[in-house]
Amino acid sequence: MNFAWTPEQEAIREGILQVCKPFDAAYWLDRDRNGGFPLDFHKAIADAGWLGVCMPEAYGGSGLGIQEAAIMVQAISESGAGMSGVSAIHMNIFGLNPVVVFGTEEQKRRILPPLIAGREKACFAVTEPNTGLNTTQLKTFAKKTANGYLVNGRKVWISTAQVTEKMLLLARTTPLEDVKSPTDGLSLFYTNLDRRYVDVKEIEKLGRKAVDSNELFIDNLPIPQEDLIGEEGKGFRAILHSINPERALAAAGAIGLGRVALKRAAEYAGERIVFDRPIGKNQGVQHPLAKCWMELEAANLMVMKAAWLYDQGLPCGAESNAAKYLAGEAGFRACENAVLTHGGFGYAKEYHVERYFREAMLLRIAPISIQLIMSYIAEKVLGLPKSY
């Protein structure tokens, strides 16, 4: 067992940190205050060739794995970009794995190169207002037509829909009452986010102002047959190739966020003089920060294990969920303790840790809640009765 990164993986981290260098804390503070999607950051990542880190080389990608993507996401977050930076490119990295696995050759050649090059952006349109994480109960329906499908329904918490041209859409094509299993009858599409048929409403939220979250109202959206990914009715199986990487990469972002918050806290504790001594000399300040470091490092091991399992083609549902839980909690505690270490100044925007704290809350909620993760582990790993 070898925990060391390869020279290539080390180079990925250093390369990403160099790309992120011009986008400093002041840049992200301005984005947090004033909003506006970080198109220049997205372009810089695309121009450096990183959007295709885990896409096949045949379509312009680097042909690497989710483990390398996790290293990349972690470095972006740790650079100070936090989840604002990660979420700006997150979907473009992992989201089209179903196309890689289940798409036709024509679809791969049509869909992947413009996404990898940054000419197109995509959003992940799965979650709905009345079903939440109960994906098998989706109400958005794609009715078969002579030329493809006609879609009606609603989606919610769809990131980047204000600026994307494309969407990966999961919709029911067979009514729930007509299928043997609730996971059947769902179909996956990669199609145009045509605003003549899709009304996009932004949701104001706690943090990550630079990256929009939205509700979509879909009214008779036509989707051509060639935009169906994989078999009709088998979309749930296909979407799993996005869901598990998404959880591993969200977890990697949480680790990076916790690390940058912890770094700022330690620097401040070493410099802040109260009662003629640096506050970092007090064990009451030292010990919580030391505990946060240990929790982040332990969670990171599960993140890398989940990513490695996915890259090996092995089952990784339990590990991906566990990684998201452990990293989300460890990242949140690190950001919380960073604010507390700064005292009153932790509440001030200019010290940045309050922004990290707000962003860290997201990682306890999305892309899956801590409660549902624990229910999943109880049922799938421990063999306990289903509780929901």
C-alpha positions as CSV (number, residue, x, y, z in Angstrom):
1,M,0.0,0.0,0.0
2,N,1.5,3.3,-1.1
3,F,0.0,6.6,0.0
4,A,2.4,8.8,-2.0
5,W,1.2,10.7,-5.0
6,T,2.9,10.0,-8.3
7,P,5.1,12.7,-9.9
8,E,2.2,13.3,-12.4
9,Q,-0.2,13.9,-9.5
10,E,2.2,16.3,-7.8
11,A,2.5,18.1,-11.1
12,I,-1.3,18.4,-11.4
13,R,-1.5,20.1,-8.0
14,E,1.3,22.5,-8.8
15,G,0.0,23.3,-12.2
16,I,-3.5,24.1,-10.8
17,L,-2.1,26.3,-8.0
18,Q,-0.2,28.2,-10.7
19,V,-3.4,28.8,-12.7
20,C,-5.2,29.9,-9.6
21,K,-2.5,32.3,-8.5
22,P,-3.8,35.4,-10.3
23,F,-7.2,34.7,-8.7
24,D,-6.3,35.7,-5.2
25,A,-8.4,36.3,-2.1
26,A,-9.3,39.8,-3.1
27,Y,-10.7,38.5,-6.4
28,W,-12.9,35.9,-4.7
29,L,-14.0,38.5,-2.0
30,D,-15.1,40.8,-4.8
31,R,-17.0,37.9,-6.4
32,D,-18.7,37.1,-3.1
33,R,-19.7,40.7,-2.6
34,N,-20.9,41.5,-6.1
35,G,-21.7,38.2,-7.7
36,G,-21.1,37.5,-11.4
37,F,-20.0,34.1,-12.7
38,P,-16.2,33.9,-12.8
39,L,-15.9,33.5,-16.6
40,D,-12.3,34.6,-16.6
41,F,-11.4,31.9,-14.0
42,H,-13.4,29.2,-16.0
43,K,-11.5,30.3,-19.2
44,A,-8.1,30.1,-17.4
45,I,-8.8,26.5,-16.3
46,A,-10.1,25.6,-19.7
47,D,-7.1,27.2,-21.6
48,A,-4.7,25.4,-19.4
49,G,-6.4,22.1,-20.4
50,W,-7.7,21.1,-17.0
51,L,-11.4,20.8,-17.8
52,G,-10.8,17.5,-19.5
53,V,-8.6,16.0,-16.7
54,C,-10.7,12.8,-16.5
55,M,-12.0,12.7,-20.1
56,P,-10.6,10.4,-22.8
57,E,-7.7,11.7,-24.8
58,A,-9.5,10.9,-28.1
59,Y,-11.8,13.8,-27.4
60,G,-9.3,16.3,-26.1
61,G,-9.1,15.2,-22.5
62,S,-6.1,14.1,-20.4
63,G,-7.3,10.5,-20.0
64,L,-6.7,10.6,-16.2
65,G,-9.1,9.6,-13.4
66,I,-11.4,10.9,-10.7
67,Q,-8.4,10.6,-8.3
68,E,-6.5,13.2,-10.4
69,A,-9.7,15.3,-10.6
70,A,-10.0,15.2,-6.8
71,I,-6.4,16.5,-6.5
72,M,-7.3,19.3,-8.9
73,V,-10.5,20.2,-7.1
74,Q,-8.8,20.2,-3.8
75,A,-6.1,22.5,-5.0
76,I,-8.6,24.9,-6.5
77,S,-10.5,25.1,-3.2
78,E,-7.3,25.3,-1.1
79,S,-5.9,28.2,-3.3
80,G,-8.5,30.4,-1.6
81,A,-11.1,30.0,-4.4
82,G,-13.2,27.8,-2.1
83,M,-16.5,26.4,-3.4
84,S,-17.0,29.5,-5.6
85,G,-14.0,28.4,-7.7
86,V,-14.8,24.7,-7.5
87,S,-18.4,25.1,-8.5
88,A,-17.5,27.2,-11.5
89,I,-15.9,24.1,-13.2
90,H,-17.2,21.2,-11.1
91,M,-19.9,19.9,-13.5
92,N,-17.7,20.2,-16.5
93,I,-15.2,17.8,-14.9
94,F,-17.4,14.9,-13.6
95,G,-20.8,15.5,-15.1
96,L,-20.4,13.9,-18.5
97,N,-19.0,10.6,-17.3
98,P,-22.4,9.0,-18.4
99,V,-21.6,10.2,-21.9
100,V,-18.1,8.7,-21.7
101,V,-19.5,5.4,-20.4
102,F,-22.9,5.1,-22.3
103,G,-22.7,7.5,-25.2
104,T,-22.3,6.6,-28.8
105,E,-19.2,7.5,-30.7
106,E,-21.1,10.2,-32.5
107,Q,-22.3,11.6,-29.2
108,K,-18.8,11.6,-27.6
109,R,-17.3,13.4,-30.6
110,R,-20.2,16.0,-30.7
111,I,-20.5,16.6,-26.9
112,L,-17.1,16.2,-25.2
113,P,-14.6,18.5,-27.2
114,P,-16.5,21.8,-26.8
115,L,-17.0,21.1,-23.1
116,I,-13.4,20.3,-22.5
117,A,-12.3,23.3,-24.5
118,G,-14.5,25.6,-22.4
119,R,-16.6,26.7,-25.5
120,E,-19.7,25.2,-23.8
121,K,-20.8,24.9,-20.2
122,A,-23.3,22.5,-18.8
123,C,-25.5,22.2,-15.7
124,F,-26.8,19.1,-13.9
125,A,-30.6,19.0,-14.0
126,V,-31.7,16.2,-11.7
127,T,-33.1,17.5,-8.4
128,E,-36.8,18.6,-8.2
129,P,-38.8,20.7,-5.7
130,N,-41.1,17.9,-4.4
131,T,-38.8,14.9,-4.6
132,G,-35.4,16.2,-3.3
133,L,-33.0,13.3,-3.1
134,N,-35.7,10.7,-3.8
135,T,-34.6,10.5,-7.4
136,T,-36.8,7.6,-8.4
137,Q,-39.9,9.8,-7.8
138,L,-39.0,12.5,-10.3
139,K,-42.0,14.1,-11.9
140,T,-40.4,15.8,-14.9
141,F,-41.7,13.8,-17.9
142,A,-40.3,13.3,-21.4
143,K,-43.1,12.2,-23.7
144,K,-42.1,10.3,-26.8
145,T,-42.7,12.0,-30.2
146,A,-42.0,11.2,-33.8
147,N,-38.6,13.1,-33.7
148,G,-37.6,12.6,-30.1
149,Y,-39.2,13.8,-26.8
150,L,-41.3,16.7,-25.4
151,V,-40.4,17.5,-21.8
152,N,-42.4,19.2,-19.1
153,G,-41.5,19.7,-15.4
154,R,-39.5,21.6,-12.8
155,K,-35.9,21.3,-11.5
156,V,-34.4,23.1,-8.5
157,W,-30.9,23.9,-7.1
158,I,-29.4,23.7,-10.6
159,S,-26.0,25.4,-10.4
160,T,-24.7,27.6,-13.3
161,A,-27.9,27.5,-15.3
162,Q,-27.7,31.2,-15.8
163,V,-24.6,30.9,-17.9
164,T,-24.8,27.4,-19.4
165,E,-25.7,26.4,-22.9
166,K,-26.3,22.7,-22.2
167,M,-27.8,20.5,-19.5
168,L,-27.6,16.9,-18.4
169,L,-31.3,16.2,-17.7
170,L,-32.9,13.2,-16.0
171,A,-36.6,12.7,-16.7
172,R,-39.1,10.0,-16.5
173,T,-40.1,8.4,-19.8
174,T,-42.3,5.7,-18.4
175,P,-44.9,6.5,-15.7
176,L,-43.9,5.2,-12.2
177,E,-47.0,3.0,-12.0
178,D,-46.0,1.2,-15.2
179,V,-42.5,0.0,-14.1
180,K,-41.4,-3.0,-12.1
181,S,-38.7,-1.1,-10.2
182,P,-38.8,2.6,-9.3
183,T,-35.3,2.9,-10.8
184,D,-36.7,1.9,-14.2
185,G,-38.3,4.3,-16.7
186,L,-35.9,7.2,-16.1
187,S,-34.0,8.5,-19.1
188,L,-30.9,10.7,-19.4
189,F,-30.5,13.4,-21.9
190,Y,-27.7,15.8,-22.8
191,T,-29.4,18.7,-24.6
192,N,-29.7,22.4,-25.2
193,L,-30.9,24.6,-22.4
194,D,-33.2,26.3,-24.7
195,R,-34.5,29.4,-22.9
196,R,-37.5,29.6,-25.2
197,Y,-38.9,26.6,-23.3
198,V,-37.0,26.7,-20.0
199,D,-37.5,29.6,-17.6
200,V,-34.5,30.0,-15.3
201,K,-35.0,31.7,-11.9
202,E,-32.1,32.4,-9.7
203,I,-32.3,31.5,-6.0
204,E,-30.7,33.9,-3.5
205,K,-28.6,32.0,-1.0
206,L,-26.2,32.1,1.9
207,G,-22.9,31.8,0.2
208,R,-21.1,31.1,-3.1
209,K,-22.7,34.2,-4.7
210,A,-20.5,34.0,-7.8
211,V,-22.0,30.7,-8.9
212,D,-25.8,30.9,-9.4
213,S,-28.3,28.3,-8.1
214,N,-31.6,28.1,-9.9
215,E,-35.1,26.7,-10.4
216,L,-36.0,25.6,-13.9
217,F,-39.5,25.6,-15.3
218,I,-39.6,23.4,-18.3
219,D,-42.5,23.9,-20.7
220,N,-42.7,21.7,-23.8
221,L,-39.0,21.5,-24.3
222,P,-38.3,19.5,-27.5
223,I,-35.4,17.1,-27.3
224,P,-34.1,15.3,-30.4
225,Q,-33.7,11.5,-30.3
226,E,-29.9,11.9,-30.7
227,D,-29.7,13.6,-27.3
228,L,-30.8,10.5,-25.4
229,I,-27.8,9.1,-23.5
230,G,-27.8,5.3,-23.3
231,E,-31.0,3.3,-23.4
232,E,-34.4,4.8,-22.8
233,G,-35.6,3.9,-19.3
234,K,-32.0,3.1,-18.0
235,G,-31.0,6.6,-17.1
236,F,-30.8,5.9,-13.3
237,R,-28.0,3.4,-13.9
238,A,-26.2,6.0,-16.2
239,I,-26.5,8.9,-13.7
240,L,-24.7,6.9,-11.0
241,H,-21.5,7.5,-13.1
242,S,-22.0,11.2,-12.2
243,I,-23.3,10.8,-8.7
244,N,-20.5,8.9,-7.1
245,P,-17.7,11.1,-8.7
246,E,-19.7,14.2,-7.7
247,R,-19.7,13.1,-4.1
248,A,-16.0,12.4,-4.1
249,L,-15.2,15.7,-5.8
250,A,-17.4,17.7,-3.5
251,A,-15.6,16.0,-0.6
252,A,-12.2,17.0,-2.1
253,G,-13.5,20.6,-2.3
254,A,-14.4,20.4,1.4
255,I,-10.9,19.3,2.3
256,G,-9.4,22.2,0.4
257,L,-11.7,24.7,2.0
258,G,-10.9,23.4,5.4
259,R,-7.2,23.5,4.7
260,V,-7.2,27.2,3.6
261,A,-9.3,28.2,6.5
262,L,-7.0,26.3,8.9
263,K,-4.0,28.0,7.3
264,R,-5.4,31.4,7.8
265,A,-6.4,30.6,11.4
266,A,-2.9,29.3,12.3
267,E,-1.2,32.4,10.7
268,Y,-3.5,34.7,12.6
269,A,-3.0,32.8,15.9
270,G,0.8,33.2,15.5
271,E,0.5,37.0,14.8
272,R,-2.3,38.2,17.1
273,I,-0.9,39.5,20.4
274,V,-3.2,39.6,23.4
275,F,-2.0,39.9,27.0
276,D,1.6,40.3,25.6
277,R,1.7,36.9,23.9
278,P,0.4,35.4,20.6
279,I,-2.9,33.7,21.1
280,G,-1.5,30.7,19.3
281,K,0.6,30.0,22.4
282,N,-2.6,29.1,24.3
283,Q,-3.7,25.5,24.2
284,G,-7.3,26.6,24.1
285,V,-6.5,28.0,20.6
286,Q,-3.9,25.3,19.6
287,H,-5.9,22.2,20.4
288,P,-9.1,22.9,18.3
289,L,-6.9,23.7,15.3
290,A,-4.7,20.6,15.8
291,K,-7.9,18.5,16.0
292,C,-9.2,20.0,12.7
293,W,-5.9,19.2,10.9
294,M,-6.2,15.5,12.0
295,E,-9.9,15.3,11.0
296,L,-9.1,16.8,7.5
297,E,-6.3,14.4,6.9
298,A,-8.3,11.4,8.0
299,A,-11.2,12.4,5.8
300,N,-8.9,13.0,2.9
301,L,-7.9,9.3,3.0
302,M,-11.5,8.3,2.4
303,V,-11.8,10.8,-0.4
304,M,-8.8,9.4,-2.2
305,K,-10.0,5.8,-1.6
306,A,-13.4,6.6,-3.1
307,A,-11.8,8.2,-6.2
308,W,-9.4,5.3,-6.6
309,L,-12.2,2.7,-6.4
310,Y,-14.2,4.5,-9.0
311,D,-11.1,4.7,-11.3
312,Q,-10.6,0.9,-10.9
313,G,-14.2,0.2,-11.9
314,L,-15.0,-1.1,-8.4
315,P,-18.1,-0.4,-6.3
316,C,-17.6,2.9,-4.5
317,G,-21.1,4.0,-3.3
318,A,-20.3,3.5,0.4
319,E,-16.9,5.1,0.2
320,S,-18.1,8.1,-1.9
321,N,-20.9,8.8,0.6
322,A,-18.6,8.3,3.6
323,A,-16.0,10.6,2.0
324,K,-18.6,13.3,1.4
325,Y,-19.9,13.0,5.0
326,L,-16.4,13.0,6.7
327,A,-14.9,15.7,4.5
328,G,-18.0,17.9,4.8
329,E,-18.0,17.7,8.6
330,A,-14.2,18.1,8.9
331,G,-14.2,21.1,6.5
332,F,-17.1,22.8,8.3
333,R,-15.4,22.4,11.7
334,A,-12.1,23.8,10.3
335,C,-13.9,26.8,9.0
336,E,-15.9,27.3,12.2
337,N,-12.7,27.1,14.3
338,A,-11.0,29.5,11.9
339,V,-13.7,32.1,12.6
340,L,-13.5,31.5,16.3
341,T,-9.7,31.8,16.3
342,H,-10.1,35.3,14.7
343,G,-12.6,36.3,17.3
344,G,-14.5,39.4,16.3
345,F,-12.3,39.8,13.2
346,G,-13.6,36.4,12.1
347,Y,-16.9,38.1,11.5
348,A,-15.3,40.6,9.2
349,K,-15.3,40.0,5.4
350,E,-11.8,41.3,4.9
351,Y,-10.3,38.3,6.8
352,H,-12.0,35.8,4.4
353,V,-12.8,33.1,7.0
354,E,-16.4,34.1,7.3
355,R,-16.8,33.5,3.6
356,Y,-15.3,30.0,4.0
357,F,-17.6,29.3,6.9
358,R,-20.7,30.2,4.8
359,E,-19.5,28.1,1.9
360,A,-18.7,25.2,4.2
361,M,-22.3,24.9,5.2
362,L,-23.2,23.9,1.6
363,L,-21.0,20.8,1.9
364,R,-23.0,19.5,4.8
365,I,-26.2,19.8,2.7
366,A,-25.3,19.1,-0.9
367,P,-25.0,17.1,-3.0
368,I,-26.5,14.8,-0.4
369,S,-27.5,15.4,3.2
370,I,-25.6,14.0,6.2
371,Q,-28.8,12.2,7.4
372,L,-29.3,10.4,4.1
373,I,-25.7,9.3,4.0
374,M,-26.0,7.7,7.4
375,S,-29.2,6.0,6.3
376,Y,-27.4,4.7,3.2
377,I,-24.5,3.4,5.2
378,A,-26.8,1.7,7.8
379,E,-28.8,0.0,5.0
380,K,-26.2,-0.8,2.4
381,V,-23.1,-1.5,4.5
382,L,-24.5,-2.7,7.9
383,G,-27.5,-4.5,6.5
384,L,-30.1,-2.7,8.6
385,P,-33.7,-2.3,7.5
386,K,-34.4,0.6,5.2
387,S,-35.6,3.6,7.2
388,Y,-37.2,5.8,4.6
